Amino acid sequence: MTPIERYQQDLRRQHYRKDARQLLAVNHTQDLYDALLEQLGQENSFAHIFRKPQPVRGLYLWGGTGRGKTYLIDSFYQCLPTDKKHRVHFHRFMRDIHERLKQLPKSPDPLVIVAKDLASRIRLLYVDEFHVHDIADAMIMAGLLKTLFCKGVTLVATSNIAIEDLYKNGLQRDRFMHAINLLKQHTLEVDLGTGMDYRYHVLEENGTYFVGNADSSQRFLENQL
């Protein structure tokens, strides 16, 4: 099943509503799906020995909470028939990278080693809830993205923040601008807007109400899409 077929199937189910911005995003995931299938086919062909496949531009899907970002990219990810892919939440991703870097204290450029190792195993990296809040993560992401893109890895990401606003007003943000430029170059930025929060819509139709503190309520809602 392709991403657009999956979306059309879901629209026929209860609680799903057609959304113009979501449909546009699904069309972009379908284009990416087709391009990656073609690339993977080339890598499995005899011609791949003599010609390296061109890298595929990824997707950066951002917008307000509850707009279906994770649902759309999860659907795309699940449809893609390859094991050369990796899905990870941003916090977990950065924690793993920090741990890997600690294992290479004597290497002159440990970040390149970590990035090359990751690139050797995957063609698609999906990072959910992409954001940058501190200088250490900003510098790591800048170096990591440079090597991953150089090695032909395709990035798909979801975020509440536009690329241009990542690490906004952060310490030494000028050193992160290269990463922002890389994201703009290697991903198509798609804005889902700040329309209906579909998490609340599902709960309302079910007659469900959740009472608790603000943090626990938000975590519960985030699990609804």
C-alpha positions as CSV (number, residue, x, y, z in Angstrom):
1,M,0.0,0.0,0.0
2,T,1.3,3.5,-0.9
3,P,1.0,6.5,1.4
4,I,-1.8,8.1,-0.6
5,E,-3.7,4.8,-0.6
6,R,-3.2,4.5,3.1
7,Y,-4.6,8.1,3.6
8,Q,-7.6,7.4,1.4
9,Q,-8.3,4.2,3.3
10,D,-8.1,6.1,6.6
11,L,-10.5,8.8,5.4
12,R,-13.2,6.1,5.0
13,R,-12.8,5.2,8.7
14,Q,-14.7,6.9,11.6
15,H,-13.1,10.0,13.1
16,Y,-11.0,10.9,10.1
17,R,-11.7,14.1,8.2
18,K,-10.4,15.3,4.9
19,D,-8.0,18.2,5.4
20,A,-6.6,20.2,2.4
21,R,-3.1,20.7,4.0
22,Q,-2.9,17.1,5.0
23,L,-3.7,16.0,1.5
24,L,-1.0,18.3,0.1
25,A,1.5,16.7,2.6
26,V,0.4,13.2,1.6
27,N,1.1,14.0,-2.0
28,H,4.6,15.1,-1.0
29,T,5.1,11.8,1.0
30,Q,3.9,9.9,-2.1
31,D,6.4,11.7,-4.3
32,L,9.2,10.9,-1.8
33,Y,8.0,7.3,-1.5
34,D,8.2,6.9,-5.3
35,A,11.7,8.5,-5.5
36,L,13.0,6.3,-2.7
37,L,11.7,3.2,-4.3
38,E,13.4,4.2,-7.5
39,Q,16.7,4.8,-5.7
40,L,16.5,1.5,-3.8
41,G,15.9,-0.2,-7.1
42,Q,19.0,1.4,-8.6
43,E,21.1,0.3,-5.6
44,N,20.0,-3.3,-6.2
45,S,20.8,-3.1,-9.9
46,F,24.0,-4.0,-11.7
47,A,24.3,-0.4,-12.9
48,H,24.8,0.7,-9.3
49,I,28.3,-0.8,-9.4
50,F,29.3,1.9,-11.9
51,R,27.0,4.8,-11.0
52,K,26.1,6.1,-7.5
53,P,22.3,6.9,-7.3
54,Q,21.5,10.6,-6.8
55,P,20.5,11.5,-3.2
56,V,16.7,12.0,-2.7
57,R,15.5,15.2,-1.2
58,G,13.6,14.6,2.1
59,L,10.7,16.2,3.8
60,Y,10.4,18.6,6.8
61,L,6.7,18.6,8.0
62,W,5.9,21.2,10.6
63,G,2.8,22.9,12.1
64,G,0.7,23.2,15.2
65,T,0.1,20.4,17.7
66,G,-2.5,17.8,16.7
67,R,-2.3,18.5,13.0
68,G,-1.4,15.0,12.1
69,K,2.4,15.4,11.4
70,T,3.5,12.2,13.1
71,Y,0.5,10.3,11.7
72,L,1.3,11.3,8.1
73,I,5.0,10.5,8.3
74,D,4.4,7.3,10.3
75,S,2.1,6.2,7.5
76,F,4.7,7.0,4.9
77,Y,7.4,5.2,6.9
78,Q,5.3,2.1,7.4
79,C,4.5,1.9,3.7
80,L,8.1,2.1,2.6
81,P,9.2,-1.5,1.9
82,T,12.8,-1.5,3.1
83,D,14.8,-2.2,6.2
84,K,17.3,0.6,5.3
85,K,15.3,3.1,7.4
86,H,15.3,4.3,11.0
87,R,12.6,6.1,13.0
88,V,13.5,7.9,16.2
89,H,12.2,10.6,18.5
90,F,14.5,13.6,18.6
91,H,15.3,13.3,22.3
92,R,16.2,9.6,21.9
93,F,18.3,10.4,18.8
94,M,20.4,13.0,20.5
95,R,20.8,10.8,23.6
96,D,22.1,7.9,21.4
97,I,24.5,10.3,19.5
98,H,25.9,11.6,22.8
99,E,26.5,8.0,24.0
100,R,28.2,7.1,20.8
101,L,30.5,10.1,21.0
102,K,31.5,9.2,24.5
103,Q,32.7,5.9,23.2
104,L,35.2,7.6,20.9
105,P,37.1,10.0,23.2
106,K,40.4,9.7,21.3
107,S,39.1,10.0,17.8
108,P,40.0,13.3,16.0
109,D,36.6,13.6,14.5
110,P,34.1,11.2,16.3
111,L,31.0,12.9,14.9
112,V,32.0,11.9,11.3
113,I,32.6,8.3,12.4
114,V,29.2,8.2,14.1
115,A,27.5,9.7,11.0
116,K,29.3,7.4,8.6
117,D,28.3,4.4,10.6
118,L,24.7,5.4,10.6
119,A,24.8,6.2,6.9
120,S,26.2,2.8,6.1
121,R,23.1,1.1,7.5
122,I,20.2,3.3,6.3
123,R,19.0,5.4,3.4
124,L,16.1,7.1,5.3
125,L,16.3,8.8,8.7
126,Y,13.0,9.8,10.2
127,V,13.3,12.1,13.2
128,D,10.0,12.9,15.1
129,E,9.6,16.2,16.9
130,F,12.7,17.8,15.6
131,H,13.9,20.8,17.5
132,V,17.1,22.3,19.0
133,H,17.3,24.0,22.4
134,D,20.9,24.0,23.5
135,I,24.3,24.8,22.0
136,A,25.7,21.3,22.3
137,D,22.8,19.7,20.3
138,A,23.0,22.6,17.8
139,M,26.7,21.9,17.1
140,I,26.2,18.2,16.9
141,M,23.3,18.4,14.5
142,A,25.2,20.8,12.3
143,G,28.1,18.3,11.9
144,L,25.9,15.3,11.8
145,L,23.6,16.5,9.0
146,K,26.5,17.6,6.9
147,T,28.0,14.1,6.8
148,L,24.6,12.3,6.5
149,F,23.6,14.4,3.5
150,C,27.0,14.0,2.0
151,K,26.6,10.2,2.3
152,G,23.2,10.3,0.6
153,V,20.9,9.8,3.6
154,T,17.4,11.1,3.1
155,L,15.9,12.9,6.1
156,V,12.2,13.2,7.0
157,A,11.3,15.1,10.1
158,T,8.3,16.4,12.0
159,S,8.4,19.6,14.0
160,N,6.3,22.3,15.6
161,I,8.9,24.8,14.4
162,A,9.7,26.2,10.9
163,I,13.3,25.5,9.7
164,E,14.2,29.2,9.8
165,D,13.1,29.4,13.4
166,L,15.1,26.4,14.7
167,Y,17.3,27.4,17.7
168,K,16.0,30.9,17.4
169,N,17.7,33.4,19.8
170,G,20.0,30.5,20.9
171,L,23.6,31.0,22.1
172,Q,26.0,31.4,19.1
173,R,23.1,30.7,16.7
174,D,25.3,31.9,13.8
175,R,27.2,28.6,14.1
176,F,23.9,26.7,13.5
177,M,23.0,28.6,10.4
178,H,24.9,26.1,8.2
179,A,22.6,23.3,9.5
180,I,19.5,25.4,8.7
181,N,20.8,26.0,5.2
182,L,21.5,22.2,4.8
183,L,17.9,21.5,6.0
184,K,16.5,23.9,3.4
185,Q,18.6,22.4,0.7
186,H,18.0,18.8,1.4
187,T,14.4,18.7,2.6
188,L,11.2,20.1,1.2
189,E,9.5,22.2,3.9
190,V,5.8,21.7,4.2
191,D,3.6,23.7,6.6
192,L,0.5,22.0,8.0
193,G,-0.7,25.2,9.6
194,T,-2.4,25.6,13.0
195,G,-6.0,24.5,12.1
196,M,-8.0,21.8,13.9
197,D,-6.3,19.8,16.6
198,Y,-7.5,16.3,15.5
199,R,-6.6,14.8,18.9
200,Y,-9.4,16.8,20.6
201,H,-11.7,16.0,17.7
202,V,-11.3,12.3,18.2
203,L,-11.9,12.6,21.9
204,E,-15.0,14.8,21.5
205,E,-16.6,12.3,19.1
206,N,-15.9,9.5,21.6
207,G,-17.4,11.5,24.4
208,T,-14.0,11.3,26.2
209,Y,-12.9,13.9,28.7
210,F,-9.5,13.7,30.4
211,V,-9.0,15.4,33.8
212,G,-5.5,15.8,35.2
213,N,-2.6,18.2,35.5
214,A,-1.4,20.1,32.4
215,D,1.6,18.0,31.7
216,S,-0.1,14.6,32.0
217,S,-3.0,15.9,29.9
218,Q,-0.7,17.1,27.1
219,R,1.2,13.8,27.1
220,F,-2.1,11.9,26.8
221,L,-3.3,14.0,23.9
222,E,0.0,13.7,22.1
223,N,-0.5,9.9,22.0
224,Q,-3.9,10.3,20.2
225,L,-2.3,11.0,16.8
